[in-house]
């Protein structure tokens, strides 16, 4: 791996830590029903084009952290095709935090885009 690849990998890892949480809240807010991890990952792949970078396992610690922070609620249901599934849904606190994070994301994106404008095309 070249130095450039290592720099890019580190940058992508740092960027993804907050964006995955934001994307998870957004997916659950739009879903309108509780979803289990695999369905959340599939929806992120469908609409998020690489938010998870193919690392579905990274999803579960983030879901647990969001639940621990009081932004999500979960329940376990038995599954006909394997182990029980934990379903997650966003709660009112999570929706308010999503609104705040979305505003912060957009402000940050716009600021960074302004700085980057004309640098490299």
ZADO-1210 file (C-alpha; in nm, 4 decimals, padded with zeros to 6 digits):
<atoms>
<atom x="00.0000" y="00.0000" z="00.0000" code="UNK" pos="1"/>
<atom x="00.1441" y="00.3382" z="-00.0976" code="UNK" pos="2"/>
<atom x="00.1536" y="00.6351" z="00.1383" code="UNK" pos="3"/>
<atom x="-00.1232" y="00.7954" z="-00.0676" code="UNK" pos="4"/>
<atom x="-00.3473" y="00.4915" z="-00.0166" code="UNK" pos="5"/>
<atom x="-00.2754" y="00.4953" z="00.3573" code="UNK" pos="6"/>
<atom x="-00.3603" y="00.8666" z="00.3806" code="UNK" pos="7"/>
<atom x="-00.6853" y="00.8103" z="00.1927" code="UNK" pos="8"/>
<atom x="-00.7812" y="00.5118" z="00.4109" code="UNK" pos="9"/>
<atom x="-00.7185" y="00.7109" z="00.7307" code="UNK" pos="10"/>
<atom x="-00.9176" y="01.0087" z="00.5984" code="UNK" pos="11"/>
<atom x="-01.2095" y="00.7844" z="00.4967" code="UNK" pos="12"/>
<atom x="-01.2120" y="00.6187" z="00.8394" code="UNK" pos="13"/>
<atom x="-01.2197" y="00.9559" z="01.0170" code="UNK" pos="14"/>
<atom x="-01.4962" y="01.0833" z="00.7891" code="UNK" pos="15"/>
<atom x="-01.7110" y="00.7746" z="00.8285" code="UNK" pos="16"/>
<atom x="-01.7351" y="00.7773" z="01.2084" code="UNK" pos="17"/>
<atom x="-01.9975" y="01.0539" z="01.2205" code="UNK" pos="18"/>
<atom x="-02.1523" y="01.0046" z="00.8818" code="UNK" pos="19"/>
<atom x="-02.2512" y="00.6423" z="00.9486" code="UNK" pos="20"/>
<atom x="-02.4458" y="00.7503" z="01.2591" code="UNK" pos="21"/>
<atom x="-02.6182" y="01.0250" z="01.0633" code="UNK" pos="22"/>
<atom x="-02.7024" y="00.7867" z="00.7775" code="UNK" pos="23"/>
<atom x="-02.8395" y="00.5212" z="01.0153" code="UNK" pos="24"/>
<atom x="-03.0714" y="00.7689" z="01.1842" code="UNK" pos="25"/>
<atom x="-03.1895" y="00.8911" z="00.8441" code="UNK" pos="26"/>
<atom x="-03.2608" y="00.5381" z="00.7169" code="UNK" pos="27"/>
<atom x="-03.4599" y="00.4544" z="01.0299" code="UNK" pos="28"/>
<atom x="-03.6488" y="00.7854" z="01.0181" code="UNK" pos="29"/>
<atom x="-03.7527" y="00.7223" z="00.6578" code="UNK" pos="30"/>
<atom x="-03.8396" y="00.3556" z="00.7126" code="UNK" pos="31"/>
<atom x="-04.1540" y="00.4170" z="00.9127" code="UNK" pos="32"/>
<atom x="-04.1189" y="00.0721" z="01.0725" code="UNK" pos="33"/>
<atom x="-03.8550" y="-00.1081" z="01.2800" code="UNK" pos="34"/>
<atom x="-03.5733" y="-00.2668" z="01.0787" code="UNK" pos="35"/>
<atom x="-03.3107" y="-00.5238" z="01.1706" code="UNK" pos="36"/>
<atom x="-02.9423" y="-00.4806" z="01.0915" code="UNK" pos="37"/>
<atom x="-02.9307" y="-00.6613" z="00.7578" code="UNK" pos="38"/>
<atom x="-03.2241" y="-00.4596" z="00.6205" code="UNK" pos="39"/>
<atom x="-03.0628" y="-00.1354" z="00.7393" code="UNK" pos="40"/>
<atom x="-02.7358" y="-00.2321" z="00.5694" code="UNK" pos="41"/>
<atom x="-02.9184" y="-00.3186" z="00.2454" code="UNK" pos="42"/>
<atom x="-03.1004" y="00.0156" z="00.2478" code="UNK" pos="43"/>
<atom x="-02.7728" y="00.1992" z="00.3107" code="UNK" pos="44"/>
<atom x="-02.6168" y="00.0150" z="00.0168" code="UNK" pos="45"/>
<atom x="-02.9152" y="00.0985" z="-00.2021" code="UNK" pos="46"/>
<atom x="-02.9312" y="00.4710" z="-00.1295" code="UNK" pos="47"/>
<atom x="-02.5994" y="00.5485" z="00.0368" code="UNK" pos="48"/>
<atom x="-02.3511" y="00.4323" z="-00.2265" code="UNK" pos="49"/>
<atom x="-02.0626" y="00.3373" z="-00.0023" code="UNK" pos="50"/>
<atom x="-02.1529" y="00.4938" z="00.3328" code="UNK" pos="51"/>
<atom x="-02.0643" y="00.1600" z="00.4937" code="UNK" pos="52"/>
<atom x="-01.7863" y="00.0803" z="00.2457" code="UNK" pos="53"/>
<atom x="-01.8988" y="-00.2820" z="00.2403" code="UNK" pos="54"/>
<atom x="-01.8415" y="-00.3248" z="00.6149" code="UNK" pos="55"/>
<atom x="-02.1774" y="-00.4421" z="00.7459" code="UNK" pos="56"/>
<atom x="-02.0178" y="-00.5499" z="01.0734" code="UNK" pos="57"/>
<atom x="-01.9380" y="-00.1826" z="01.1460" code="UNK" pos="58"/>
<atom x="-02.3121" y="-00.1188" z="01.1601" code="UNK" pos="59"/>
<atom x="-02.3862" y="-00.3099" z="01.4799" code="UNK" pos="60"/>
<atom x="-02.1607" y="-00.1203" z="01.7236" code="UNK" pos="61"/>
<atom x="-02.2988" y="00.2078" z="01.5866" code="UNK" pos="62"/>
<atom x="-02.6585" y="00.0866" z="01.6323" code="UNK" pos="63"/>
<atom x="-02.5773" y="-00.0159" z="01.9915" code="UNK" pos="64"/>
<atom x="-02.4146" y="00.3223" z="02.0589" code="UNK" pos="65"/>
<atom x="-02.7140" y="00.5102" z="01.9186" code="UNK" pos="66"/>
<atom x="-02.9466" y="00.3000" z="02.1306" code="UNK" pos="67"/>
<atom x="-02.7254" y="00.3533" z="02.4377" code="UNK" pos="68"/>
<atom x="-02.7428" y="00.7285" z="02.3738" code="UNK" pos="69"/>
<atom x="-03.1235" y="00.7077" z="02.3813" code="UNK" pos="70"/>
<atom x="-03.1771" y="00.7838" z="02.0098" code="UNK" pos="71"/>
<atom x="-03.3073" y="00.4404" z="01.9101" code="UNK" pos="72"/>
<atom x="-03.5180" y="00.1690" z="02.0694" code="UNK" pos="73"/>
<atom x="-03.4958" y="-00.1996" z="01.9897" code="UNK" pos="74"/>
<atom x="-03.6706" y="-00.5266" z="02.0481" code="UNK" pos="75"/>
<atom x="-03.5874" y="-00.8861" z="01.9613" code="UNK" pos="76"/>
<atom x="-03.8144" y="-01.1102" z="01.7552" code="UNK" pos="77"/>
<atom x="-03.7700" y="-01.4784" z="01.6778" code="UNK" pos="78"/>
<atom x="-03.6773" y="-01.5608" z="01.3187" code="UNK" pos="79"/>
<atom x="-03.7961" y="-01.8564" z="01.1158" code="UNK" pos="80"/>
<atom x="-03.4641" y="-01.8653" z="00.9291" code="UNK" pos="81"/>
<atom x="-03.1998" y="-01.8492" z="01.1999" code="UNK" pos="82"/>
<atom x="-03.1251" y="-01.6672" z="01.5226" code="UNK" pos="83"/>
<atom x="-03.3587" y="-01.4037" z="01.6676" code="UNK" pos="84"/>
<atom x="-03.3384" y="-01.0595" z="01.5072" code="UNK" pos="85"/>
<atom x="-03.3013" y="-00.7283" z="01.6872" code="UNK" pos="86"/>
<atom x="-03.5234" y="-00.4627" z="01.5304" code="UNK" pos="87"/>
<atom x="-03.4390" y="-00.0931" z="01.5712" code="UNK" pos="88"/>
<atom x="-03.6586" y="00.2128" z="01.5426" code="UNK" pos="89"/>
<atom x="-03.5824" y="00.5804" z="01.5867" code="UNK" pos="90"/>
<atom x="-03.7583" y="00.7571" z="01.8743" code="UNK" pos="91"/>
<atom x="-03.8554" y="01.1231" z="01.9218" code="UNK" pos="92"/>
<atom x="-03.5176" y="01.2131" z="02.0725" code="UNK" pos="93"/>
<atom x="-03.3485" y="01.0463" z="01.7758" code="UNK" pos="94"/>
<atom x="-03.5625" y="01.2478" z="01.5341" code="UNK" pos="95"/>
<atom x="-03.4678" y="01.5745" z="01.7047" code="UNK" pos="96"/>
<atom x="-03.0989" y="01.4795" z="01.7041" code="UNK" pos="97"/>
<atom x="-03.1308" y="01.3826" z="01.3361" code="UNK" pos="98"/>
<atom x="-03.2652" y="01.7322" z="01.2605" code="UNK" pos="99"/>
<atom x="-02.9712" y="01.8913" z="01.4439" code="UNK" pos="100"/>
<atom x="-02.7105" y="01.6622" z="01.2876" code="UNK" pos="101"/>
<atom x="-02.8578" y="01.7182" z="00.9408" code="UNK" pos="102"/>
<atom x="-02.8282" y="02.0953" z="00.9829" code="UNK" pos="103"/>
<atom x="-02.4708" y="02.0566" z="01.1103" code="UNK" pos="104"/>
<atom x="-02.3842" y="01.8231" z="00.8209" code="UNK" pos="105"/>
<atom x="-02.5214" y="02.0632" z="00.5606" code="UNK" pos="106"/>
<atom x="-02.3435" y="02.3632" z="00.7122" code="UNK" pos="107"/>
<atom x="-02.0151" y="02.1693" z="00.7252" code="UNK" pos="108"/>
<atom x="-02.0584" y="02.0365" z="00.3712" code="UNK" pos="109"/>
<atom x="-02.1306" y="02.3845" z="00.2361" code="UNK" pos="110"/>
<atom x="-01.8327" y="02.5363" z="00.4204" code="UNK" pos="111"/>
<atom x="-01.5925" y="02.2691" z="00.3005" code="UNK" pos="112"/>
<atom x="-01.7291" y="02.2897" z="-00.0553" code="UNK" pos="113"/>
<atom x="-01.6680" y="02.6670" z="-00.0501" code="UNK" pos="114"/>
<atom x="-01.3076" y="02.6171" z="00.0595" code="UNK" pos="115"/>
<atom x="-01.2478" y="02.3429" z="-00.1972" code="UNK" pos="116"/>
<atom x="-01.4037" y="02.5289" z="-00.4894" code="UNK" pos="117"/>
<atom x="-01.1546" y="02.5718" z="-00.7707" code="UNK" pos="118"/>
<atom x="-00.8799" y="02.3656" z="-00.6023" code="UNK" pos="119"/>
<atom x="-00.8790" y="02.0516" z="-00.8164" code="UNK" pos="120"/>
<atom x="-01.1264" y="01.9705" z="-01.0900" code="UNK" pos="121"/>
</atoms>
